[in-house]
Amino acid sequence: MKKKLSYRDKLLELAYIYNVKEIQDYTKNKKNLTTGQIELILKKNKIVIPKEFKTNFFKENFVKPVTKLKSDIINYKEEKIKDKNRFFRRVENYKYDTSRKLNHGVNNLWKGAGSAGINFLNVLPKLGTTVKNFFGNLFTDVFNSIYNQQIDQKSARNVIVGFFIIIGVTTAIYSGYNAYKNYDFSSKKIETKKPEPKIKKETKKPEPKIKKETKKPEPKIKKETKKPEPKIKNETKKPEPKIKKETKKPELKVKRNNVAEVILPDLNLKTETVIQLFKDVDYDLRTVRNEKLVKPIYFTQFPRDLDNLQSVQLKKETFIKIVLPLIVAENEKILDDREKLKTLIEKKFTTDTEKQWLRQKLLEYKVKKSDLKELLFRMDMIPVSIALAQAAKESGWGTSRFALEGNAIFGQWTWDGQGIAPLKRDGDKNHKILKFPILRASVKAYKNNLNTHKSYLKFREKRNELREKDKNITGLALTSTLKNYAQTGSEYTKILNQIITQNRLSDFELVRLVNSVKQIELNS
């Protein structure tokens, strides 16, 4: 074949060679067949198509559609770019129109304000003249009436005498009231000043003084006086309520004398006494929320009769006032240790005392292989809102048996330590609730538990992410990581969030201790 035939022409020649009548009839009738139809007819007649013919078929059926698809894609991109440009032009036009309208509105407003101000300034002189004329006429009329009025001497004398009598009576009543008030206040002072040395003598060195007083004055009391005996009996039989009431004001005087710590052992304060103490010290949660400062008053126990309060709000506030300084104090101690650790990590050489401190902290936070980065990862604060919410949930707002008998605020379990057995414990379990000597020990153990136990790794990782992003470490951001703290899991975290939001515990996140007031430790 001299000419370069197309793939269709080759197929037609192949049909004439094999004398395919169907194709010949179509061509005689001048009916055009497509290449695909010709191929089907040839295959129907079991005629094999040579491979050389299929090259052009591949180009027509595959290469051309692909190139067409590419051109369509390019056209689509160009249209999208045009649409995009149109959109940006519309946005720019909209910005220009809005800015123009805004400038026009500001100009109109400014002109209106200027015209209103000018009108007001024009009114001021007229207003001043009217006011001046009014008061001038008023005072002239008043003084003219006073000048023209005739004064009766008897009535004037009665008025003066009555005036001085009223002044004398009011001064007498006021002075008598002050004297009565000072008399009561002085008596209270006498009562509060005398019990202070008695309490100190009883707690520090009571034995020699009591022996001297009991050996010699007994015969004198029997012979000389008969009435001091019931006084001694009253003091020995019922001293407890007096001591409870008298302990309110010695605590205040301890602060004024700047004594570092006061420990009052064997003293069970009632809730009324604790509430009165907070009033005397001006310890109010509203001021704590506003000023973000709390006084370092540390109770070693909860009042036994805290559950007897009828007001639920007062019960919750008393609980928060007792627990809040303990949590804040532990957080500040942890943050101080964290800053010290940062400085030691940056130092090239450390002293023996610093190395000893590092060993102690590695043991405290259960860090192996002296990994200081892991120690810094674990040594961090616990959000105040989470600590308060968990303490309220686990201790029943300070009224549970574990909180009153064992100072267990957070309900930590133990299998080998000293603890209190739950009443509703299953028969196959032998755990106990960990017992503590004072409340602050429970807070310290709770924070060490969250910072070291493997169950709270997600809590520490989330806290570290907030640190790296320079965000505040808040309770609501970390409650979801404490599912392992209780058997209820996610339900427990929902309860914590509810306690935090309902009682506004997030207000105490940034609370710090008052540095000017020295620490006072109280046994309730």
Buried (B, 14 or more C-beta within 10 A) or exposed (E): EEEEBEBBEBBBEBBEEEEBEEBEEBEEEEEEBEBEBBBEBBEEBEBEBEEEBEEBBEEBEEEEEEEEEEEEEEEEEEEEEEEEEEEEEEEEEEEEEEEEEEEEEEEEEEEEEEEEEEEEEEEEEEEEEEEEEEEEEEEEEEEEEEEEEEEEEEEEEEEEEEEEEEEEEEEEEEEEEEEEEEEEEEEEEEEBEEBBEBBEBBEEEEEEEEEEEEEEEEEEBEEEEEEEEEEEEEEEEEBEEBBBBBBBBBBBEBBEEEEEEBEBEEBEBBBBBBBBBBEEBEBEBEEBEEEEBBBBBBBBBBBBBBBEBEEEEEBBBBBBBBBBBBBBBBBBEBBEBBEBBEEBEEEEEBEEEBEEBBEEBBEBBBBEEEEBEBBBBBBBBBBBBBBBBBBBBBBBBBBBBBBBEBBBBBBBEBEEEEBBEBEEEEEEEEEBBBBBEBBBBBBBBBBBBBBBBEEBEBBBEBBBEBEEEEEEBBBBBBBBBBBBBBEEEEEBBEBBBEBBEEBEBBBBBEBBBEEEBBBBBBBB
